[in-house]
């Protein structure tokens, strides 16, 4: 649970690979885990940059990417597991066995473990627990007066204590921005 699950989604043009349904949208509720990639490719927004859909990852054909292009995003989004169904995606992740370990196959789906130590901290350290509309940070140790976490920044975020300064930090090609706390106390709750 300390790392996200990247999931390859499917819709009508790829014959609804999840047994004719939009089942991936329910996974977070059913498993109490954090998923990424299951955005609809038809609802473009800054937050949909991390879409993984029918062999397209981050808006690019996965067979045109190398691991040197994908790996930084695995760290940025704190991805620990990948679920794929398309042949081109299976081929990509199987091509890098030192980085992605095939753990199991279930029907047409392959589940890979990303060989990295998961952390939601992009800068600084601490403990983090998250639930719907709430992120609790404790034992924070800023680096250069900042803690940056692998969660989307939104202008509607609030903190307890209220005096904590939140800013957006953009990394790689992702235009969405991530939560940056300036000079935070040791314990902070972020909520909407």
HUTA-V878415 format. One line per field, one symbol per residue. ss: DSSP state (H for helix, E for strand, C for the rest). psi: psi as a letter, one per 40 degrees, with the letter a starting at -180 (. if undefined). burial: I if it has 9 or more other ideal C-beta (glycine too) atoms within 8 Angstrom, else O. Layout:
# HUTA-V878415
ss=???
psi=???
burial=???
This chain:
# HUTA-V878415
ss=CCCEEEECECCHHHCCCCCCCCCHHHHHHHHCCCEECCCCCCCCCHHHHHCEECCEECCEEHHHCCHHHHHHHHHHCCEEEEEECCHHHHHHHHCCCCCEEEEEEECCEEEEEECCCCCCEEECEEEEEEECCEEEEEEEECECCEEEEEEECCCCCEEECCCCEEEEECCCCCCCCEEEEECCCCCEEEEC
psi=eeiihhhhiiadeffgeffeifdddeddddefihiiefiheeghideedfhhhfehhfeihdeeiiddddddddddefhdihhididddddddeegeedhhhdihhbehhhihhgihihehdhaiaihiiahfhhhhifhgihfeihhifihhieeiiihieehhhihhhibehediihhhhfiidhihhi.
burial=OOIIIIIIIIIOOIOIIIOOOOOIOOIIOOOOIOIIIIIOIOOOOOOIIIIIIIIIIIOOOIOOIOIOOIIOIIOIIIIIIIIIIIOIIIIIIIOIOOOIOIOOOOOOIIIIIIOOOOOIIIIIOIOIOIOOOIIIIIOIOIIOOIIIIIIOIOOOIOIOOOOIOIOOIOOOOIOIIIIIIIOIOOIIIIIO
